[in-house]
Amino acid sequence: MTLDNIKTKGLCGLNGSTPAAVIEDHDQDDAADSITHARSEYLAEIYRLQTSTEEPITTTALAMRLDVTPPAVVRMMRRLAHEGFLKRQPYKGVRLTPEGEREALKSIRRHRLLEAFLVTVMKFSWDEVHTHAHGLEPAINDQFEDRMDELAGYPKRCPHGDPIPSKDGVMPILNDESLTQFPIGTKAVISRIRNHTPEKLRYFAELQLFPGTSISLVGRAPFKGPVRIKNGTGEHVLGAELAEQILIEA
């Protein structure tokens, strides 16, 4: 079977470069492990979508996020609902059941642990690990995951600052907001970087804008204009789009 990579953007472990054949999961000859991985990919993406809305997640929204066809999404939603992972609302969409949420968080935990392991132990840079982690997820088991956790020093966050759910499926609560939501003069610490596009991460790295970095909001042009910030390396001007992707804890 040919696996064509699908490129999507988002937070760690919630979407990314995922094989189309795995996402659509329509081949009856697929191995059981691939089907399991496909389910976890869908559940993780639904989890991400429903954290920002109280409304059911629609077929259209999920198809757009995963860049697959609506019929493929419908087939997977039916399967997941039959297995007890989703609750369907006819003509509206789906929400995760408690079991579905647990499975989604397992997938997110594994992805973010992989990223932390690849940076801490394997010495990859933070702009490389998102794609590598997606490729490795289907190949590891719980024992391997536990050993990664130990070798990486039991990390609480991935290299991009996203929290790693606990082994028993608890997602830590963060009280951070986009840099653009704060007034000029705010002094804060970067909590996480919301975009994982390699080119943008390399640019953030050039400016030494990593999670844990202390910054000051120096200025902001009106009408969604550029933002000026200051850190230990000096002042930097960021476009509104990039500034929006920096989350801080003031």
Secondary structure in CASP SS format (residue, H / E / C, confidence):
PFRMAT SS
TARGET T0000
AUTHOR 0000-0000-0000
METHOD secondary structure of the structure
MODEL  1
M C 1.00
T C 1.00
L C 1.00
D C 1.00
N E 1.00
I E 1.00
K C 1.00
T C 1.00
K C 1.00
G C 1.00
L C 1.00
C C 1.00
G C 1.00
L C 1.00
N C 1.00
G C 1.00
S C 1.00
T E 1.00
P E 1.00
A H 1.00
A H 1.00
V H 1.00
I H 1.00
E H 1.00
D C 1.00
H C 1.00
D C 1.00
Q C 1.00
D C 1.00
D C 1.00
A C 1.00
A H 1.00
D H 1.00
S H 1.00
I H 1.00
T H 1.00
H H 1.00
A H 1.00
R H 1.00
S H 1.00
E H 1.00
Y H 1.00
L H 1.00
A H 1.00
E H 1.00
I H 1.00
Y H 1.00
R H 1.00
L H 1.00
Q H 1.00
T C 1.00
S C 1.00
T C 1.00
E C 1.00
E C 1.00
P C 1.00
I E 1.00
T C 1.00
T H 1.00
T H 1.00
A H 1.00
L H 1.00
A H 1.00
M H 1.00
R H 1.00
L H 1.00
D C 1.00
V C 1.00
T C 1.00
P H 1.00
P H 1.00
A H 1.00
V H 1.00
V H 1.00
R H 1.00
M H 1.00
M H 1.00
R H 1.00
R H 1.00
L H 1.00
A H 1.00
H H 1.00
E C 1.00
G C 1.00
F C 1.00
L E 1.00
K E 1.00
R E 1.00
Q E 1.00
P C 1.00
Y C 1.00
K C 1.00
G E 1.00
V E 1.00
R E 1.00
L E 1.00
T C 1.00
P H 1.00
E H 1.00
G H 1.00
E H 1.00
R H 1.00
E H 1.00
A H 1.00
L H 1.00
K H 1.00
S H 1.00
I H 1.00
R H 1.00
R H 1.00
H H 1.00
R H 1.00
L H 1.00
L H 1.00
E H 1.00
A H 1.00
F H 1.00
L H 1.00
V H 1.00
T H 1.00
V C 1.00
M C 1.00
K C 1.00
F C 1.00
S C 1.00
W C 1.00
D C 1.00
E C 1.00
V H 1.00
H H 1.00
T H 1.00
H H 1.00
A H 1.00
H H 1.00
G H 1.00
L H 1.00
E H 1.00
P H 1.00
A H 1.00
I C 1.00
N C 1.00
D H 1.00
Q H 1.00
F H 1.00
E H 1.00
D H 1.00
R H 1.00
M H 1.00
D H 1.00
E H 1.00
L H 1.00
A C 1.00
G C 1.00
Y C 1.00
P C 1.00
K C 1.00
R E 1.00
C C 1.00
P C 1.00
H C 1.00
G C 1.00
D C 1.00
P E 1.00
I C 1.00
P C 1.00
S C 1.00
K C 1.00
D C 1.00
G C 1.00
V C 1.00
M C 1.00
P C 1.00
I C 1.00
L C 1.00
N C 1.00
D C 1.00
E E 1.00
S E 1.00
L H 1.00
T H 1.00
Q H 1.00
F C 1.00
P C 1.00
I C 1.00
G C 1.00
T C 1.00
K E 1.00
A E 1.00
V E 1.00
I E 1.00
S E 1.00
R E 1.00
I E 1.00
R C 1.00
N C 1.00
H C 1.00
T C 1.00
P H 1.00
E H 1.00
K H 1.00
L H 1.00
R H 1.00
Y H 1.00
F H 1.00
A H 1.00
E H 1.00
L C 1.00
Q C 1.00
L C 1.00
F C 1.00
P C 1.00
G C 1.00
T C 1.00
S E 1.00
I E 1.00
S E 1.00
L E 1.00
V E 1.00
G E 1.00
R E 1.00
A C 1.00
P C 1.00
F C 1.00
K C 1.00
G C 1.00
P C 1.00
V E 1.00
R E 1.00
I E 1.00
K E 1.00
N E 1.00
G C 1.00
T C 1.00
G E 1.00
E E 1.00
H E 1.00
V E 1.00
L E 1.00
G C 1.00
A H 1.00
E H 1.00
L H 1.00
A H 1.00
E H 1.00
Q C 1.00
I E 1.00
L E 1.00
I E 1.00
E E 1.00
A C 1.00
END
